[in-house]
């Protein structure tokens, strides 16, 4: 069995990458257990300040070592590991943490799954319901799973696991920006947008408790960075990726399915259009589509109509929406509108300088536009569907 697994590593051009930072207590054991399955191993010493460097020297003849002079973050360690793997001719890389949480004994399962699903990014799915899983990790995983679904439409049981199979040759064609923990979130999202299948495979996991548990995750800084990345990815998903995919797959069959409104009453459809227009104008830029879709599910509205109507805030319309919001706010507050002009341009400065009247005006404009479009749509539907 061991010989066949090692042969698969060679035949499929797969290596194992072990990023490590100050895991002197566990790294030797992880390396020894990985070497039982393959000799295609790369360890990235991410600027460790403990005895990791001296431990790795004893393995110099058995594996490839990449060393950072100072700690650069897990994302950077993975990126440089992938770079070295490509230089050595590998096309896939399995990443495994050096803290002992992952079981190298799962490598045969992952390599076999890769054989069955080539060119895929495979994420090892942990059992997050077992007793020793920290509540913070469980919450973070649920948070990540939800937003990954929103950004890609792909539902996975575990999107945060570091035990993965990366199709590094295909990923080399994609531009990535992150260098810290959030890199592991960015990669599967952008990979999915590029058409790379993202699948999962169950793995084992063990968590040390109390002082034995070593983690380099910084709750406040890293959660903030992840939050910023999630916001950016969601904006890109709804502003570009989803419209791109929609038009890319635009066929008469898909159009008919998209507009299949049999059994839907006129009031629900008109309400969906009006609500979509309302959400497209309310001043929550970057979150409009996300909130609109979530509320459409909650209110049981016709989701395609909501999304289409919410696209009133496409780039060419944004200056008109901002101008209309500020003008409406000025009218309500009794402020002169003489110095409002399209020639000055309407953007972030216009909003900042007229924040209160913009906020008031945008809510009023959104409400009026939503009611008008909903009412007009209802009358139009009555005429078009009178038979």
Secondary structure, DSSP 8 states (H G I E B T S, - for coil): -HHHHHHHHHHTTEEEEEEESS-TTTHHHHHHHHHTT-S-EEEEEES--SSHHHHHHTTTTTSEEEEESS---HHHHHHHHHHHHHHTT-SEEEE--SSS-B-GGGHHHHHHHHHHSTT-EEEEE--TTSTTS-HHHHHHHHHHHHHHHHHHS---S-S--S-EEE-HHHHTTS-----STTHHHHHHHHHHHTT--EEEEE--B----GGG------HHHHHHHHHHHHHHHHHHIIIIIHHHHHHHT--HHHHHHHT--TT--HHHHHHHHHHHHHHHHSS-TTTHHHHHHHHHHHHT--HHHHHHHHGGGSHHHHHHHHHHHHHHHHHHHT---TT--GGG--SHHHHHHTHHHHHHHHHHHHHHHHHHHHHHHHHHHHHHT--
